[in-house]
Protein backbone atom coordinates (compact mmCIF):
# COMPACT_ATOMS: atom_id res chain seq x y z
CA UNK A 1 0.00 0.00 0.00
CA UNK A 2 1.23 3.49 -0.84
CA UNK A 3 1.96 5.78 2.07
CA UNK A 4 0.30 9.21 2.19
CA UNK A 5 3.68 10.83 1.53
CA UNK A 6 4.39 8.57 -1.47
CA UNK A 7 0.94 9.41 -2.82
CA UNK A 8 1.75 13.09 -2.36
CA UNK A 9 4.97 12.72 -4.33
CA UNK A 10 3.12 10.88 -7.12
CA UNK A 11 0.53 13.67 -7.32
CA UNK A 12 3.28 16.27 -7.39
CA UNK A 13 4.93 14.46 -10.31
CA UNK A 14 1.63 14.63 -12.22
CA UNK A 15 1.30 18.31 -11.32
CA UNK A 16 4.70 18.89 -12.90
CA UNK A 17 3.45 17.16 -16.07
CA UNK A 18 0.54 19.60 -16.27
CA UNK A 19 2.93 22.48 -15.63
CA UNK A 20 5.04 21.28 -18.56
CA UNK A 21 2.02 21.76 -20.82
CA UNK A 22 1.35 25.25 -19.41
CA UNK A 23 4.98 26.32 -19.93
CA UNK A 24 5.15 25.01 -23.47
CA UNK A 25 1.78 26.24 -24.71
CA UNK A 26 1.73 29.68 -23.10
CA UNK A 27 4.00 31.12 -25.79
CA UNK A 28 2.00 29.65 -28.67
CA UNK A 29 -0.19 32.32 -30.25
CA UNK A 30 -2.73 29.73 -31.45
CA UNK A 31 -2.92 27.77 -28.19
CA UNK A 32 -6.47 27.94 -26.81
CA UNK A 33 -6.45 29.82 -23.52
CA UNK A 34 -8.89 27.33 -21.99
CA UNK A 35 -6.41 24.49 -22.60
CA UNK A 36 -3.63 26.40 -20.83
CA UNK A 37 -6.10 27.28 -18.07
CA UNK A 38 -7.20 23.64 -17.76
CA UNK A 39 -3.65 22.39 -17.28
CA UNK A 40 -2.89 25.25 -14.88
CA UNK A 41 -5.98 24.30 -12.86
CA UNK A 42 -4.98 20.63 -12.90
CA UNK A 43 -1.42 21.39 -11.78
CA UNK A 44 -2.63 23.51 -8.87
CA UNK A 45 -5.29 20.94 -7.92
CA UNK A 46 -2.75 18.13 -7.84
CA UNK A 47 -0.25 20.23 -5.88
CA UNK A 48 -2.88 21.08 -3.25
CA UNK A 49 -3.94 17.43 -3.04
CA UNK A 50 -0.29 16.35 -2.80
CA UNK A 51 0.16 18.47 0.31
CA UNK A 52 -3.12 17.30 1.83
CA UNK A 53 -2.17 13.69 1.14
CA UNK A 54 1.33 14.07 2.56
CA UNK A 55 -0.28 15.22 5.82
CA UNK A 56 -2.57 12.17 5.83
CA UNK A 57 -5.68 14.21 5.03
CA UNK A 58 -8.25 12.56 2.79
CA UNK A 59 -9.72 14.89 0.21
CA UNK A 60 -12.86 14.55 -1.90
CA UNK A 61 -12.89 13.97 -5.64
CA UNK A 62 -13.25 17.61 -6.58
CA UNK A 63 -11.86 20.22 -8.92
CA UNK A 64 -12.83 22.98 -6.49
CA UNK A 65 -9.55 24.64 -5.57
CA UNK A 66 -11.26 26.95 -3.08
CA UNK A 67 -12.50 23.91 -1.15
CA UNK A 68 -9.03 22.37 -1.16
CA UNK A 69 -7.48 25.60 0.15
CA UNK A 70 -10.13 25.68 2.88
CA UNK A 71 -9.18 22.12 3.84
CA UNK A 72 -5.54 23.24 4.16
CA UNK A 73 -6.62 26.23 6.25
CA UNK A 74 -8.71 24.06 8.61
CA UNK A 75 -5.79 21.65 8.99
CA UNK A 76 -3.55 24.62 9.86
CA UNK A 77 -1.20 23.84 6.99
CA UNK A 78 0.59 26.86 5.56
CA UNK A 79 -1.21 28.07 2.45
CA UNK A 80 0.25 28.55 -1.03
CA UNK A 81 1.17 32.13 -1.98
CA UNK A 82 -1.85 32.50 -4.28
CA UNK A 83 -4.40 30.88 -1.98
CA UNK A 84 -6.76 33.83 -2.35
CA UNK A 85 -6.71 33.78 -6.16
CA UNK A 86 -6.57 30.09 -7.14
CA UNK A 87 -10.35 30.20 -7.35
CA UNK A 88 -9.96 32.00 -10.68
CA UNK A 89 -8.84 28.67 -12.13
CA UNK A 90 -11.90 26.69 -10.95
CA UNK A 91 -13.97 27.26 -14.14
CA UNK A 92 -11.17 25.74 -16.21
CA UNK A 93 -11.44 22.45 -14.29
CA UNK A 94 -14.89 21.52 -15.51
CA UNK A 95 -17.15 24.28 -16.80
CA UNK A 96 -14.98 25.55 -19.65
CA UNK A 97 -13.97 22.03 -20.58
CA UNK A 98 -17.31 20.25 -20.72
CA UNK A 99 -20.11 22.77 -20.91
CA UNK A 100 -21.45 24.62 -23.90
CA UNK A 101 -19.56 27.84 -23.37
CA UNK A 102 -20.77 29.82 -26.33
CA UNK A 103 -20.48 33.39 -25.22
CA UNK A 104 -18.86 32.41 -21.92
CA UNK A 105 -15.70 34.31 -21.20
CA UNK A 106 -12.98 32.57 -19.21
CA UNK A 107 -11.60 34.52 -16.26
CA UNK A 108 -8.92 36.94 -17.33
CA UNK A 109 -5.52 35.55 -16.52
CA UNK A 110 -2.88 35.90 -19.19
CA UNK A 111 -0.89 32.77 -20.04
CA UNK A 112 2.18 34.14 -18.24
CA UNK A 113 -0.03 34.68 -15.20
CA UNK A 114 -1.12 31.05 -15.38
CA UNK A 115 2.51 29.97 -15.47
CA UNK A 116 3.57 32.16 -12.56
CA UNK A 117 0.66 31.06 -10.34
CA UNK A 118 1.38 27.39 -11.03
CA UNK A 119 5.12 27.83 -10.47
CA UNK A 120 4.58 29.46 -7.07
CA UNK A 121 2.10 26.77 -6.05
CA UNK A 122 4.42 23.95 -7.12
CA UNK A 123 7.34 25.55 -5.25
CA UNK A 124 5.14 25.76 -2.14
CA UNK A 125 4.11 22.10 -2.50
CA UNK A 126 7.70 20.93 -2.99
CA UNK A 127 8.81 22.75 0.16
CA UNK A 128 5.85 21.38 2.09
CA UNK A 129 6.57 17.79 1.08
CA UNK A 130 10.28 18.22 1.97
CA UNK A 131 9.18 18.98 5.53
CA UNK A 132 7.30 15.66 5.60
CA UNK A 133 10.18 13.56 4.18
C-alpha positions as CSV (number, residue, x, y, z in Angstrom):
1,X,0.0,0.0,0.0
2,X,1.2,3.5,-0.8
3,X,2.0,5.8,2.1
4,X,0.3,9.2,2.2
5,X,3.7,10.8,1.5
6,X,4.4,8.6,-1.5
7,X,0.9,9.4,-2.8
8,X,1.8,13.1,-2.4
9,X,5.0,12.7,-4.3
10,X,3.1,10.9,-7.1
11,X,0.5,13.7,-7.3
12,X,3.3,16.3,-7.4
13,X,4.9,14.5,-10.3
14,X,1.6,14.6,-12.2
15,X,1.3,18.3,-11.3
16,X,4.7,18.9,-12.9
17,X,3.5,17.2,-16.1
18,X,0.5,19.6,-16.3
19,X,2.9,22.5,-15.6
20,X,5.0,21.3,-18.6
21,X,2.0,21.8,-20.8
22,X,1.4,25.2,-19.4
23,X,5.0,26.3,-19.9
24,X,5.1,25.0,-23.5
25,X,1.8,26.2,-24.7
26,X,1.7,29.7,-23.1
27,X,4.0,31.1,-25.8
28,X,2.0,29.7,-28.7
29,X,-0.2,32.3,-30.2
30,X,-2.7,29.7,-31.5
31,X,-2.9,27.8,-28.2
32,X,-6.5,27.9,-26.8
33,X,-6.4,29.8,-23.5
34,X,-8.9,27.3,-22.0
35,X,-6.4,24.5,-22.6
36,X,-3.6,26.4,-20.8
37,X,-6.1,27.3,-18.1
38,X,-7.2,23.6,-17.8
39,X,-3.6,22.4,-17.3
40,X,-2.9,25.2,-14.9
41,X,-6.0,24.3,-12.9
42,X,-5.0,20.6,-12.9
43,X,-1.4,21.4,-11.8
44,X,-2.6,23.5,-8.9
45,X,-5.3,20.9,-7.9
46,X,-2.7,18.1,-7.8
47,X,-0.3,20.2,-5.9
48,X,-2.9,21.1,-3.2
49,X,-3.9,17.4,-3.0
50,X,-0.3,16.3,-2.8
51,X,0.2,18.5,0.3
52,X,-3.1,17.3,1.8
53,X,-2.2,13.7,1.1
54,X,1.3,14.1,2.6
55,X,-0.3,15.2,5.8
56,X,-2.6,12.2,5.8
57,X,-5.7,14.2,5.0
58,X,-8.3,12.6,2.8
59,X,-9.7,14.9,0.2
60,X,-12.9,14.5,-1.9
61,X,-12.9,14.0,-5.6
62,X,-13.3,17.6,-6.6
63,X,-11.9,20.2,-8.9
64,X,-12.8,23.0,-6.5
65,X,-9.6,24.6,-5.6
66,X,-11.3,26.9,-3.1
67,X,-12.5,23.9,-1.2
68,X,-9.0,22.4,-1.2
69,X,-7.5,25.6,0.1
70,X,-10.1,25.7,2.9
71,X,-9.2,22.1,3.8
72,X,-5.5,23.2,4.2
73,X,-6.6,26.2,6.2
74,X,-8.7,24.1,8.6
75,X,-5.8,21.7,9.0
76,X,-3.6,24.6,9.9
77,X,-1.2,23.8,7.0
78,X,0.6,26.9,5.6
79,X,-1.2,28.1,2.4
80,X,0.2,28.6,-1.0
81,X,1.2,32.1,-2.0
82,X,-1.8,32.5,-4.3
83,X,-4.4,30.9,-2.0
84,X,-6.8,33.8,-2.4
85,X,-6.7,33.8,-6.2
86,X,-6.6,30.1,-7.1
87,X,-10.3,30.2,-7.3
88,X,-10.0,32.0,-10.7
89,X,-8.8,28.7,-12.1
90,X,-11.9,26.7,-11.0
91,X,-14.0,27.3,-14.1
92,X,-11.2,25.7,-16.2
93,X,-11.4,22.4,-14.3
94,X,-14.9,21.5,-15.5
95,X,-17.2,24.3,-16.8
96,X,-15.0,25.5,-19.7
97,X,-14.0,22.0,-20.6
98,X,-17.3,20.3,-20.7
99,X,-20.1,22.8,-20.9
100,X,-21.4,24.6,-23.9
101,X,-19.6,27.8,-23.4
102,X,-20.8,29.8,-26.3
103,X,-20.5,33.4,-25.2
104,X,-18.9,32.4,-21.9
105,X,-15.7,34.3,-21.2
106,X,-13.0,32.6,-19.2
107,X,-11.6,34.5,-16.3
108,X,-8.9,36.9,-17.3
109,X,-5.5,35.6,-16.5
110,X,-2.9,35.9,-19.2
111,X,-0.9,32.8,-20.0
112,X,2.2,34.1,-18.2
113,X,0.0,34.7,-15.2
114,X,-1.1,31.1,-15.4
115,X,2.5,30.0,-15.5
116,X,3.6,32.2,-12.6
117,X,0.7,31.1,-10.3
118,X,1.4,27.4,-11.0
119,X,5.1,27.8,-10.5
120,X,4.6,29.5,-7.1
121,X,2.1,26.8,-6.1
122,X,4.4,24.0,-7.1
123,X,7.3,25.6,-5.3
124,X,5.1,25.8,-2.1
125,X,4.1,22.1,-2.5
126,X,7.7,20.9,-3.0
127,X,8.8,22.8,0.2
128,X,5.9,21.4,2.1
129,X,6.6,17.8,1.1
130,X,10.3,18.2,2.0
131,X,9.2,19.0,5.5
132,X,7.3,15.7,5.6
133,X,10.2,13.6,4.2
